Each structure stands twice: as C-alpha cells, then as structure tokens.
Amino acid sequence: MLPEKSIMTEEEQPLGIHSVGSEELVLPPGIKVSEFLAVEHLLDDPDEDVVTAVREKMISYGYRVVPYLRGHILQYPNLRAKETVMAVVQHHQKTALTALINLVQEAKDAKSDIDLEQAFVLLSRFGYPETDTEVIATALDEIALRTHAIFMKSSQHNDLGLLLSMNQAFFEETGFAGAEDDCYHNPDNTFAHTLWKTKRGIPISLSALYLLIAERTGMNLYGVGMPAHFLVFHPELDIFIDAFNNGAFLSRDDCKRFIKSAGFSFEPSMLEKVSNIAILMRMIRNLIFAYSKTDNAWEIDELHELSATILETMNQEEE
C-alpha cells in the first residue's frame, strides 16, 4: 500500500482532484482519488494479468488523466510501469486517429468534404488526447465576436473592413504569430491544443484557425496550398492572406515571385483552392517531418499508416 501521507482523506481532498507537487490531477466525475492512486500503485506488479487489468482500468478513466500520466512517465519506478503508462496514452492517441479515419469515410460516403474544425481537433488529440472540442470552439467564437465588435466601430463597413477587423482581433489582440526558426518544426505548432497556449504556429495551422474564425464571421475564404507556404484567399477582394506573417496581404504577382524564389516553376494550379481533406493531409505530412527531427518512431509510423488509410479511403471505387 502507499504510505498514508501520500494521499489525503476524502474530507481534505475534493473528489477528482489530487495534488502532485504543483500539479493537479483531474479525474473524470465519480472516480475517487484514492482509487486511482491504488490502481497506479499496481503499475509494476509482476503478474501480467494484474498489469493488463491496470492498463484497462486506466484507459477507462478517459483522456483527462493523460496530462498527468504523460508528465510522470519518467518518474515511474521501472520499465514495466513506464510501458504500461505509455500503452494507456497511446491508446487515446490511436482512438483519435480512428475517429479521423471515420470522419473521412463519412465525408466520402456523403460525397462531401470533411469538416475542417473536427479534423483539426481530432488531429490535435493525437498529440494531446486532452484537447477539448468545446474549449477550442469557444475560443474561436470569442475571436469572431471580437472581430464583429471591432468591425461595428470601424469606419469601413465593407469586406475589407471586416477582414482588417479580424486581423486586429486575431493577430494584434490575441497575439497569434509565426513560430520562430529555432522551433519551427516543433509538432506543437500544428496541434490546436498547444496553439492556443503558445500563440505560435506554422503557416497551415495558423491558416486553419484563420479560416475557422472567418467562417464564423460570415467571410467566404479558402485555403491555398502554395509550395513551401500555405495561404488564405479572399475571392471577393482577390487578396491572399499570409497568416504566418501577421495577416499580410499578397497579390497574385507576390505569390508568383515567392514560388519562383523558392525554386519552383509557377503553375496556375498552385494558387487554386484546396479542399479540407488536402489541408488535413498536408498537416499530417508536416507532422511526420517534425517528428522525424526528434526520432519519434511510434508517432511517425502511426501517421504514415493514417495517411495511407486516408488515401485508400478517398480512392475507393464507387459502388
């Protein structure tokens, strides 16, 4: 058993919260802290059946325990305990990928594009299973509402005025910006969960957020998958928006010059609208590259399998 000093009585400790140093463990409703700690204490049990039961019990607690488990993996006493905890975390990560595949299949069956917001959140759950759909949606809503508030006070009540209002709300006030060179390839720059904390991302992740907010404001924007740099396009204004560079406006000639300077031969298709599924696939490729920088073999293998499965799903013969 754990020493008595390692836990507090039910009267001293609110249900579902356990302090670990300066951290707090948030458990699903109805799960007692004492129960969780007792389960955790069995992580290194020599009986394989016991460890299997512990793993399944921890999985049943849901994704809310993942931040605590991930933060303390290295502190578990032996390799057996660490492997059990990793299996729990990876279970929730794989669940997110399964949900992504189902999302793609449903869109395929409906002969429609995938929902960008759902895909963005599910991909974030691969990196951070605790990604909260409602938290992300509320944050997007707040920026959209702030955009309208700025717009109503603006002297420019037209498409350009609304776009400038969103740039102010998104970049100037909320503080989103492009990631610095030394951390550009960090996977966290792609996940919605961490984007809201750091306010730093890569072109495609910032563009995805930009598109989701624009949709809430009533603007009809779409993504443009230029080589080496992702942009957003406003068709009514014929303006390309660089979300990585504080919403800078670019013309078609600007884009052509960038493409040529990056070593590519310009093709008109490079400035055409891309689908949400194409945005997802590009994010997956970016993550594979980012994880390769730190030799995260498991994540790379899972994302390669995800990419292959999505491509297979999209290329299925119509029955």
ZIVEN-V617155 format. One record per residue. N is the residue number from 0. PHI is phi in whole degrees, -180 to 180 (* if undefined). OMEGA is omega as a letter, one per 40 degrees, with the letter a starting at -180 (none if undefined). NEAR is the number of other C-alpha atoms within 10 Angstrom. Layout:
BEGIN
n->N phi->PHI omega->OMEGA near->NEAR
n->N phi->PHI omega->OMEGA near->NEAR
END
This chain:
BEGIN
n->0 phi->* omega->i near->7
n->1 phi->-74 omega->i near->10
n->2 phi->-57 omega->a near->6
n->3 phi->-60 omega->a near->8
n->4 phi->-70 omega->a near->7
n->5 phi->-81 omega->i near->10
n->6 phi->-132 omega->i near->16
n->7 phi->-107 omega->i near->14
n->8 phi->-71 omega->a near->11
n->9 phi->-61 omega->a near->12
n->10 phi->-71 omega->a near->7
n->11 phi->-79 omega->a near->8
n->12 phi->-118 omega->i near->15
n->13 phi->-60 omega->i near->12
n->14 phi->-59 omega->i near->17
n->15 phi->89 omega->i near->18
n->16 phi->-125 omega->i near->16
n->17 phi->-132 omega->i near->20
n->18 phi->-78 omega->i near->14
n->19 phi->-125 omega->a near->12
n->20 phi->66 omega->i near->6
n->21 phi->-96 omega->a near->5
n->22 phi->-103 omega->i near->11
n->23 phi->-127 omega->i near->13
n->24 phi->-97 omega->i near->17
n->25 phi->-102 omega->a near->18
n->26 phi->-104 omega->i near->21
n->27 phi->-59 omega->a near->16
n->28 phi->-55 omega->i near->9
n->29 phi->91 omega->i near->9
n->30 phi->-99 omega->a near->14
n->31 phi->-79 omega->i near->17
n->32 phi->-59 omega->a near->23
n->33 phi->-60 omega->i near->19
n->34 phi->-67 omega->a near->10
n->35 phi->-61 omega->a near->18
n->36 phi->-64 omega->i near->15
n->37 phi->-67 omega->i near->13
n->38 phi->-66 omega->a near->17
n->39 phi->-59 omega->a near->18
n->40 phi->-65 omega->a near->15
n->41 phi->-97 omega->a near->17
n->42 phi->-58 omega->a near->23
n->43 phi->-105 omega->i near->20
n->44 phi->-61 omega->a near->14
n->45 phi->-71 omega->a near->10
n->46 phi->-82 omega->a near->9
n->47 phi->-60 omega->i near->10
n->48 phi->-64 omega->i near->10
n->49 phi->-66 omega->a near->15
n->50 phi->-63 omega->i near->19
n->51 phi->-62 omega->i near->14
n->52 phi->-64 omega->i near->14
n->53 phi->-63 omega->i near->24
n->54 phi->-60 omega->a near->23
n->55 phi->-65 omega->i near->15
n->56 phi->-66 omega->i near->15
n->57 phi->-65 omega->i near->22
n->58 phi->-61 omega->a near->19
n->59 phi->-66 omega->i near->11
n->60 phi->-69 omega->i near->16
n->61 phi->92 omega->a near->16
n->62 phi->-71 omega->a near->22
n->63 phi->-65 omega->a near->16
n->64 phi->-85 omega->a near->20
n->65 phi->-59 omega->a near->26
n->66 phi->-57 omega->i near->16
n->67 phi->-66 omega->a near->15
n->68 phi->-62 omega->a near->20
n->69 phi->-64 omega->a near->16
n->70 phi->-74 omega->a near->10
n->71 phi->-120 omega->a near->13
n->72 phi->-55 omega->a near->17
n->73 phi->-71 omega->a near->12
n->74 phi->-91 omega->i near->11
n->75 phi->-70 omega->a near->17
n->76 phi->-67 omega->a near->11
n->77 phi->-150 omega->a near->12
n->78 phi->-62 omega->a near->12
n->79 phi->-60 omega->i near->15
n->80 phi->-64 omega->a near->22
n->81 phi->-62 omega->a near->20
n->82 phi->-65 omega->i near->16
n->83 phi->-65 omega->i near->20
n->84 phi->-66 omega->i near->24
n->85 phi->-60 omega->i near->16
n->86 phi->-63 omega->i near->16
n->87 phi->-67 omega->a near->24
n->88 phi->-62 omega->a near->24
n->89 phi->-67 omega->i near->19
n->90 phi->-58 omega->a near->17
n->91 phi->-68 omega->i near->21
n->92 phi->-65 omega->a near->24
n->93 phi->-68 omega->i near->18
n->94 phi->-62 omega->i near->15
n->95 phi->-64 omega->i near->22
n->96 phi->-68 omega->i near->21
n->97 phi->-62 omega->i near->14
n->98 phi->-64 omega->i near->16
n->99 phi->-64 omega->i near->24
n->100 phi->-62 omega->i near->19
n->101 phi->-63 omega->i near->14
n->102 phi->-62 omega->i near->19
n->103 phi->-65 omega->a near->23
n->104 phi->-63 omega->i near->17
n->105 phi->-63 omega->i near->14
n->106 phi->-66 omega->i near->16
n->107 phi->-60 omega->a near->17
n->108 phi->-63 omega->a near->12
n->109 phi->-86 omega->a near->10
n->110 phi->55 omega->a near->9
n->111 phi->-136 omega->i near->11
n->112 phi->-83 omega->i near->15
n->113 phi->-75 omega->i near->21
n->114 phi->-78 omega->a near->13
n->115 phi->-63 omega->a near->18
n->116 phi->-64 omega->i near->18
n->117 phi->-61 omega->a near->15
n->118 phi->-64 omega->a near->22
n->119 phi->-62 omega->a near->24
n->120 phi->-70 omega->a near->22
n->121 phi->-65 omega->i near->27
n->122 phi->-65 omega->i near->27
n->123 phi->-63 omega->i near->26
n->124 phi->-70 omega->i near->26
n->125 phi->-68 omega->i near->24
n->126 phi->-79 omega->a near->23
n->127 phi->-137 omega->a near->24
n->128 phi->-56 omega->a near->26
n->129 phi->-79 omega->i near->18
n->130 phi->-52 omega->a near->21
n->131 phi->-102 omega->a near->17
n->132 phi->-57 omega->a near->17
n->133 phi->-68 omega->i near->9
n->134 phi->-63 omega->i near->12
n->135 phi->-64 omega->a near->18
n->136 phi->-62 omega->i near->15
n->137 phi->-64 omega->i near->11
n->138 phi->-64 omega->i near->13
n->139 phi->-65 omega->i near->20
n->140 phi->-60 omega->a near->16
n->141 phi->-65 omega->i near->15
n->142 phi->-69 omega->i near->22
n->143 phi->-64 omega->i near->24
n->144 phi->-65 omega->i near->17
n->145 phi->-66 omega->i near->20
n->146 phi->-58 omega->i near->24
n->147 phi->-65 omega->i near->18
n->148 phi->-63 omega->i near->14
n->149 phi->-66 omega->a near->17
n->150 phi->-62 omega->a near->21
n->151 phi->-65 omega->i near->14
n->152 phi->-92 omega->a near->10
n->153 phi->-78 omega->i near->14
n->154 phi->-86 omega->a near->8
n->155 phi->-107 omega->a near->13
n->156 phi->-94 omega->i near->11
n->157 phi->-146 omega->a near->11
n->158 phi->-59 omega->a near->13
n->159 phi->-67 omega->i near->14
n->160 phi->-62 omega->i near->16
n->161 phi->-67 omega->i near->22
n->162 phi->-65 omega->i near->20
n->163 phi->-65 omega->i near->18
n->164 phi->-66 omega->i near->23
n->165 phi->-69 omega->i near->27
n->166 phi->-60 omega->i near->21
n->167 phi->-65 omega->a near->20
n->168 phi->-68 omega->a near->23
n->169 phi->-80 omega->a near->26
n->170 phi->-93 omega->a near->18
n->171 phi->-71 omega->a near->14
n->172 phi->-89 omega->a near->12
n->173 phi->-80 omega->i near->14
n->174 phi->93 omega->i near->14
n->175 phi->-70 omega->a near->25
n->176 phi->-160 omega->i near->21
n->177 phi->-72 omega->i near->19
n->178 phi->-67 omega->i near->20
n->179 phi->-70 omega->a near->11
n->180 phi->-57 omega->a near->7
n->181 phi->-72 omega->i near->7
n->182 phi->-130 omega->a near->12
n->183 phi->-58 omega->a near->16
n->184 phi->-91 omega->i near->21
n->185 phi->-71 omega->i near->19
n->186 phi->-54 omega->a near->22
n->187 phi->-61 omega->i near->22
n->188 phi->-73 omega->i near->27
n->189 phi->-104 omega->a near->28
n->190 phi->-82 omega->a near->24
n->191 phi->-57 omega->a near->28
n->192 phi->-58 omega->a near->24
n->193 phi->-86 omega->i near->18
n->194 phi->-58 omega->a near->19
n->195 phi->-70 omega->i near->18
n->196 phi->-87 omega->a near->9
n->197 phi->-89 omega->a near->14
n->198 phi->61 omega->i near->18
n->199 phi->-126 omega->a near->23
n->200 phi->-151 omega->i near->30
n->201 phi->-98 omega->a near->26
n->202 phi->-51 omega->a near->22
n->203 phi->-74 omega->a near->26
n->204 phi->-71 omega->i near->24
n->205 phi->-66 omega->i near->30
n->206 phi->-66 omega->i near->25
n->207 phi->-63 omega->i near->25
n->208 phi->-61 omega->a near->22
n->209 phi->-59 omega->i near->26
n->210 phi->-64 omega->a near->22
n->211 phi->-69 omega->i near->19
n->212 phi->-72 omega->i near->23
n->213 phi->-59 omega->i near->21
n->214 phi->-59 omega->i near->14
n->215 phi->-70 omega->i near->17
n->216 phi->-88 omega->a near->19
n->217 phi->96 omega->i near->10
n->218 phi->-82 omega->a near->17
n->219 phi->-99 omega->a near->13
n->220 phi->-104 omega->i near->20
n->221 phi->-150 omega->a near->24
n->222 phi->-83 omega->i near->25
n->223 phi->-128 omega->a near->23
n->224 phi->-90 omega->i near->21
n->225 phi->-60 omega->i near->21
n->226 phi->-59 omega->i near->15
n->227 phi->70 omega->a near->11
n->228 phi->-163 omega->a near->16
n->229 phi->-95 omega->a near->23
n->230 phi->-129 omega->i near->25
n->231 phi->-117 omega->a near->28
n->232 phi->-121 omega->i near->23
n->233 phi->-106 omega->a near->18
n->234 phi->-64 omega->a near->13
n->235 phi->-66 omega->a near->11
n->236 phi->-95 omega->a near->10
n->237 phi->55 omega->a near->12
n->238 phi->-124 omega->i near->17
n->239 phi->-96 omega->a near->24
n->240 phi->-114 omega->i near->25
n->241 phi->-98 omega->a near->21
n->242 phi->-67 omega->i near->29
n->243 phi->-75 omega->a near->23
n->244 phi->-115 omega->i near->16
n->245 phi->56 omega->i near->18
n->246 phi->76 omega->i near->25
n->247 phi->-59 omega->i near->12
n->248 phi->-89 omega->a near->17
n->249 phi->-126 omega->i near->16
n->250 phi->-93 omega->i near->12
n->251 phi->-62 omega->i near->13
n->252 phi->-64 omega->i near->9
n->253 phi->-59 omega->a near->11
n->254 phi->-65 omega->i near->18
n->255 phi->-61 omega->i near->19
n->256 phi->-64 omega->i near->13
n->257 phi->-63 omega->a near->17
n->258 phi->-60 omega->a near->19
n->259 phi->-68 omega->i near->12
n->260 phi->-69 omega->i near->10
n->261 phi->-84 omega->i near->12
n->262 phi->94 omega->a near->10
n->263 phi->-109 omega->i near->13
n->264 phi->-86 omega->a near->10
n->265 phi->-68 omega->i near->16
n->266 phi->-129 omega->a near->11
n->267 phi->-53 omega->a near->8
n->268 phi->-64 omega->a near->11
n->269 phi->-68 omega->a near->16
n->270 phi->-112 omega->i near->21
n->271 phi->-89 omega->i near->14
n->272 phi->-63 omega->i near->18
n->273 phi->-112 omega->a near->15
n->274 phi->-78 omega->i near->17
n->275 phi->-65 omega->i near->19
n->276 phi->-65 omega->i near->19
n->277 phi->-67 omega->i near->15
n->278 phi->-63 omega->i near->21
n->279 phi->-60 omega->a near->22
n->280 phi->-63 omega->i near->16
n->281 phi->-68 omega->i near->16
n->282 phi->-62 omega->i near->20
n->283 phi->-63 omega->i near->19
n->284 phi->-61 omega->i near->14
n->285 phi->-62 omega->i near->19
n->286 phi->-66 omega->i near->25
n->287 phi->-59 omega->i near->21
n->288 phi->-65 omega->a near->16
n->289 phi->-63 omega->i near->20
n->290 phi->-69 omega->i near->18
n->291 phi->-67 omega->i near->14
n->292 phi->-69 omega->a near->12
n->293 phi->-119 omega->i near->11
n->294 phi->57 omega->i near->11
n->295 phi->-85 omega->a near->12
n->296 phi->-62 omega->a near->12
n->297 phi->-63 omega->i near->11
n->298 phi->-62 omega->i near->19
n->299 phi->-62 omega->a near->19
n->300 phi->-63 omega->a near->12
n->301 phi->-65 omega->a near->16
n->302 phi->-72 omega->i near->21
n->303 phi->-62 omega->i near->16
n->304 phi->-65 omega->i near->13
n->305 phi->-61 omega->a near->19
n->306 phi->-59 omega->a near->19
n->307 phi->-64 omega->a near->12
n->308 phi->-67 omega->i near->14
n->309 phi->-65 omega->i near->20
n->310 phi->-62 omega->i near->14
n->311 phi->-64 omega->i near->11
n->312 phi->-64 omega->a near->16
n->313 phi->-69 omega->a near->15
n->314 phi->-97 omega->i near->10
n->315 phi->-60 omega->i near->10
n->316 phi->-68 omega->i near->7
n->317 phi->-69 omega->a near->6
n->318 phi->-86 omega->none near->3
END
